[in-house]
Amino acid sequence: MLKWLFTTLLALIVLSIAMPALARLLGIGRIPGDMRFTVAGKDIFLPLASTLLLGFIAWLIGRFF
């Protein structure tokens, strides 16, 4: 259980660091289904479709390799 928690935490850290580069190179974060709101002067970004896309790609990699 602790091994999966550590792996998930590490993946979240790596993806949060890599998100600006992924946005420039692949358009991740700007696909339909990603929502961006401005509330009280703060930008809130909900990457719903990008999360599903990256999860599906990770599933494919895990399934076939």
C-alpha positions in Angstrom: 0.0 0.0 0.0 2.8 2.4 0.9 4.6 1.6 -2.4 1.5 2.7 -4.4 1.1 5.9 -2.4 4.7 6.8 -3.0 4.4 6.0 -6.7 1.3 8.2 -7.0 2.9 11.0 -5.1 6.0 10.9 -7.3 3.9 10.8 -10.5 1.9 13.8 -9.4 5.1 15.8 -8.6 6.7 14.9 -12.0 3.5 15.8 -13.9 3.1 19.1 -12.1 6.6 20.0 -12.9 6.3 18.8 -16.6 2.9 20.4 -17.2 4.2 23.7 -18.7 6.4 21.8 -21.1 3.6 19.5 -22.0 1.3 22.5 -22.6 3.8 24.0 -25.0 4.7 20.8 -26.9 1.5 18.8 -26.9 -1.2 21.2 -26.2 -2.1 19.5 -22.9 -4.2 21.8 -20.8 -5.9 23.4 -23.8 -8.0 20.6 -25.1 -11.8 20.7 -25.0 -13.0 19.7 -21.5 -10.3 21.6 -19.6 -11.8 24.4 -17.7 -10.3 27.7 -16.6 -12.1 30.1 -14.2 -11.3 33.4 -12.7 -12.7 33.7 -9.2 -11.9 36.7 -7.0 -8.9 37.6 -9.2 -7.4 34.1 -9.1 -7.2 31.8 -12.0 -8.4 28.3 -11.3 -7.6 25.6 -13.8 -9.3 22.2 -13.9 -7.6 19.9 -16.5 -10.4 17.3 -16.6 -9.9 16.1 -20.2 -6.1 16.3 -20.0 -6.2 14.1 -16.9 -8.3 11.5 -18.6 -6.1 11.6 -21.7 -2.9 11.2 -19.6 -4.5 8.5 -17.5 -5.5 6.6 -20.7 -2.0 6.9 -22.1 -0.5 5.6 -18.8 -3.0 2.7 -18.8 -1.9 1.8 -22.4 1.7 1.9 -21.4 1.1 -0.3 -18.4 -1.1 -2.7 -20.3 1.2 -3.4 -23.2 4.7 -3.0 -21.7 
